[in-house]
Amino acid sequence: MNTDPVTLALDTVWVLTAGVLVFFMQAGFAMLEAGMVRAKNTVNVLMKNYLNTAVATLAFWAVGFGLMFGANASGWFGTDHYMVNQASGWDFTFLFFQMMFATTAATIVSGALAERIRYRSYFLTALIIVAIIYPVFGSWAWGSNYGGTQGWLKQWGFIDFAGSTVVHSVGGWCALAGIIVLGPRLGRFSSQGEARIIPGHNLPLIALGAFILWVGWFGFNGGSTLKALPSIGAIILNTQMAGAAGVMGAILCLLLNGRPILVTYVFNGGLGGMVAICAGADTFTPVGSLVTGLVSGLLVTVFVSLLDRLKWDDCVGAVSVHGVCGAWGTIAVALFGPAAGIDQLMKQSLGVGAAFLWTFPAAIVMFKIIDLIAGLRVPSVDEQRGLDFSEHDEVSYPEFQQDQLHRGKGEKAA
């Protein structure tokens, strides 16, 4: 932290502005997910995203921030700074910015599990991810960002500038655990195992969400400097390059496979590019960013199809965009960063592996326990009727859904 008052003021204004942009990404996730689900589940998706923001804020303030950024003599987790109440202005600025990152890690899971998870169970999911799963791994890689002892991964030389692995892969691997435990939506796969497309109900909402996320990413990566530095321009340019290349990578992959150029693949390709560039946005050249984004667009398209073959139903492609592209972007630091080489490749691979080996099993256990305590999945009749009605007793499009409001709880929806 700089003690010069003018510099500190500039740093504070920039980081708070970037934090607000990251907060605005929640609106992007909400619109993207709402557009990708069926009309009968729109309210539920919006309510989960709004709930996520509130739960993540409180859980991170109370527990997560301390685990992630508290004194970390062991290198594994922090032991103080819980429920921060007395601190300097910069401390609160840092807390707010990191709180926005925590909300992002949790909301990645929301879309993947859409259309079949109970609202109360998602509440518990967001709470545990932000309070325990995300900050414990975060302490390994980022714990020293608050001036404390380095976590064990940081000590080994692991690099993840803005969270390709710390934020995105952690969220993506939690989502993967969730879709495996929860199971696919009704009708998503035939009795012979053939994948069936369940299209979203509103493509313009998907577009709006993707554009909002793109804008928010300038704060996500640019704010990770934690200072108002001239290098912010290069960081934001790299973010733009990777996102644009991700779009082109997805289109190229679809064309090479003779498939239609679909909105969901193309928009997710751009998001995957920006996920991947997070790890090295501060050090990559524009060409390195372009290659990183281009590969991300290809990976998104390939892995969405792979999940279908495995009969794992990810409603919005979160595992491919965040989990897979986050891992790729972290590895790319060893290819395009200033420390490129075999030694750094081993360090980056260690971090990617550690993220999966901590997050995925922890999330599996979390979902199993939640299922035992609260029930993870809604009954099939409620899934058919729509979670707007069954979970919230309201609908987004009354003119099309009025009949649902008058059906008895025991009647099977058409």
C-alpha positions, -999 to 999 in steps of 0.1 A, spaced: 0 0 0 14 34 -10 14 60 18 15 91 -4 -20 106 0 -24 116 -36 -12 82 -49 -33 64 -24 -64 84 -34 -59 75 -71 -53 39 -62 -85 38 -42 -106 54 -69 -93 31 -95 -98 -1 -75 -132 9 -63 -143 17 -99 -129 -16 -110 -148 -33 -82 -180 -17 -93 -174 -31 -128 -169 -66 -114 -201 -62 -94 -219 -52 -126 -208 -86 -140 -234 -101 -117 -260 -85 -140 -243 -100 -170 -244 -135 -154 -280 -130 -146 -290 -120 -181 -269 -146 -198 -283 -174 -176 -318 -161 -179 -316 -162 -217 -302 -197 -217 -329 -213 -197 -365 -219 -206 -391 -192 -199 -406 -212 -170 -373 -209 -150 -364 -173 -156 -374 -159 -122 -355 -187 -105 -323 -179 -123 -326 -142 -116 -334 -149 -79 -303 -172 -76 -280 -145 -90 -294 -118 -67 -293 -142 -37 -257 -151 -47 -246 -115 -44 -261 -111 -9 -249 -144 4 -214 -141 -10 -210 -106 4 -219 -116 39 -201 -150 39 -169 -135 25 -169 -106 50 -176 -129 80 -153 -159 71 -139 -160 36 -117 -129 38 -100 -141 69 -94 -176 55 -80 -161 23 -61 -131 34 -55 -135 72 -21 -143 87 -10 -175 71 19 -189 90 12 -225 78 8 -215 41 -26 -232 40 -52 -208 53 -56 -175 72 -63 -172 109 -74 -136 114 -92 -107 97 -126 -123 102 -156 -99 103 -134 -68 95 -149 -39 114 -120 -16 124 -96 -9 95 -82 19 72 -99 31 41 -76 11 19 -83 -21 39 -120 -16 32 -113 -9 -5 -93 -41 -8 -120 -61 10 -147 -47 -13 -127 -56 -44 -120 -91 -33 -156 -95 -22 -166 -90 -58 -143 -117 -70 -158 -141 -44 -193 -134 -58 -180 -143 -92 -166 -176 -81 -200 -186 -66 -222 -174 -94 -204 -195 -120 -221 -225 -104 -256 -210 -106 -260 -213 -144 -246 -248 -147 -271 -262 -122 -301 -242 -136 -336 -256 -140 -334 -284 -114 -317 -273 -81 -338 -263 -51 -335 -226 -42 -327 -233 -6 -300 -258 -16 -284 -232 -39 -283 -208 -9 -262 -234 10 -241 -240 -20 -232 -203 -24 -226 -200 13 -201 -229 15 -182 -220 -17 -176 -184 -6 -170 -192 30 -147 -222 27 -139 -237 -8 -129 -206 -27 -109 -187 1 -89 -218 12 -75 -222 -23 -72 -185 -27 -50 -183 4 -26 -207 -13 -21 -184 -43 -31 -149 -33 -29 -148 5 1 -125 5 -17 -99 -16 -28 -83 18 7 -82 31 8 -115 50 28 -147 45 27 -163 11 6 -194 7 23 -226 -3 15 -223 -40 28 -188 -42 60 -199 -24 64 -225 -52 63 -197 -78 27 -202 -91 14 -172 -111 -22 -163 -115 -26 -125 -119 -64 -121 -120 -78 -155 -112 -80 -178 -143 -76 -207 -118 -82 -190 -84 -116 -176 -94 -127 -192 -126 -115 -228 -124 -125 -230 -88 -160 -220 -98 -159 -243 -128 -148 -274 -109 -176 -267 -83 -200 -266 -112 -187 -299 -126 -192 -316 -92 -227 -301 -90 -239 -313 -124 -225 -348 -117 -243 -351 -83 -275 -334 -95 -279 -353 -127 -292 -340 -161 -325 -322 -167 -355 -343 -176 -354 -351 -213 -319 -338 -218 -307 -372 -229 -327 -400 -246 -330 -435 -232 -303 -445 -257 -280 -417 -244 -284 -393 -273 -280 -357 -263 -311 -335 -269 -308 -297 -272 -329 -277 -247 -327 -242 -262 -328 -211 -241 -359 -189 -245 -343 -155 -251 -313 -150 -273 -312 -112 -269 -308 -116 -231 -278 -139 -238 -263 -112 -260 -269 -85 -234 -254 -106 -206 -223 -114 -227 -217 -77 -235 -221 -67 -198 -196 -94 -188 -172 -82 -215 -173 -47 -201 -170 -59 -165 -139 -79 -174 -120 -46 -179 -125 -40 -142 -118 -77 -133 -84 -77 -149 -75 -40 -148 -84 -37 -111 -62 -67 -102 -32 -43 -103 -46 -30 -70 -30 3 -81 -36 30 -107 -7 21 -130 2 29 -166 2 -8 -173 -36 -9 -169 -39 0 -206 -19 -30 -217 -39 -53 -194 -72 -41 -207 -60 -44 -243 -49 -80 -237 -83 -87 -222 -100 -73 -254 -77 -92 -277 -83 -125 -259 -121 -120 -259 -122 -112 -296 -99 -141 -304 -121 -164 -283 -151 -155 -305 -131 -163 -337 -118 -196 -322 -154 -207 -315 -165 -198 -350 -135 -215 -366 -142 -247 -347 -179 -247 -357 -170 -241 -393 -144 -269 -394 -169 -293 -380 -196 -283 -404 -219 -271 -376 -242 -240 -375 -226 -209 -359 -248 -207 -328 -251 -178 -304 -243 -198 -273 -211 -212 -286 -198 -179 -301 -206 -159 -270 -192 -185 -247 -160 -185 -269 -155 -149 -262 -161 -154 -225 -137 -183 -224 -110 -161 -240 -113 -135 -212 -113 -162 -186 -81 -176 -199 -63 -143 -202 -69 -134 -165 -38 -154 -154 -13 -135 -176 -30 -103 -186 -4 -82 -169 26 -98 -188 14 -112 -221 19 -94 -254 -11 -88 -276 0 -117 -298 2 -140 -268 -33 -128 -257 -46 -135 -292 -33 -171 -292 -46 -177 -257 -81 -165 -266 -81 -184 -299 -74 -217 -282 -100 -209 -256 -127 -206 -282 -117 -240 -296 -117 -255 -262 -151 -242 -253 -167 -257 -283 -149 -291 -280 -156 -295 -243 -193 -286 -245 -196 -316 -269 -175 -338 -246 -198 -331 -217 -227 -341 -238 -210 -375 -246 -205 -380 -209 -242 -371 -202 -232 -343 -179 -257 -315 -183 -242 -280 -179 -270 -257 -188 -248 -227 -197 -214 -242 -205 -199 -230 -173 -175 -259 -169 -160 -254 -203 -158 -216 -201 -146 -213 -166 -131 -246 -155 -113 -257 -187 -104 -222 -201 -93 -211 -167 -69 -241 -165 -57 -234 -201 -50 -197 -194 -30 -206 -163 -9 -231 -182 -4 -204 -210 15 -183 -185 44 -208 -189 41 -204 -227 37 -166 -232 47 -150 -199 82 -136 -191 90 -167 -170 81 -191 -199 98 -225 -198 96 -260 -184 102 -250 -149 73 -225 -149 52 -250 -168 56 -274 -138 47 -247 -114 16 -237 -133 5 -273 -137 9 -278 -100 -15 -249 -93 -40 -262 -119 -38 -297 -104 -40 -284 -68 -71 -264 -77 -89 -294 -91 -78 -318 -63 -90 -295 -36 -121 -280 -52 -137 -310 -70 -137 -335 -41 -147 -307 -16 -176 -297 -38 -187 -334 -43 -188 -338 -5 -206 -304 -2 -234 -314 -27 -238 -348 -11 -243 -333 24 -267 -306 11 -287 -334 -7 -290 -353 26 -299 -322 47 -321 -302 24 -326 -322 -8 -306 -310 -38 -331 -315 -67 -367 -304 -71 -393 -332 -77 -398 -341 -113 -433 -326 -114 -419 -293 -102 -392 -294 -128 -417 -300 -155 -439 -272 -143 -410 -248 -139 -391 -236 -109 -406 -201 -112 -439 -215 -100 -428 -243 -78 -400 -224 -60 -413 -188 -60 -450 -190 -69 -446 -164 -96 -437 -163 -133 -418 -140 -157 -443 -142 -186 -478 -143 -171 -495 -141 -205 -479 -174 -215 -478 -191 -181 -511 -182 -164 -523 -218 -166 -494 -229 -144 -505 -207 -116 -539 -225 -115 -526 -261 -115 -527 -281 -84 -494 -291 -68 -500 -328 -77 -509 -323 -113 -483 -331 -139 -474 -302 -162 -479 -307 -199 
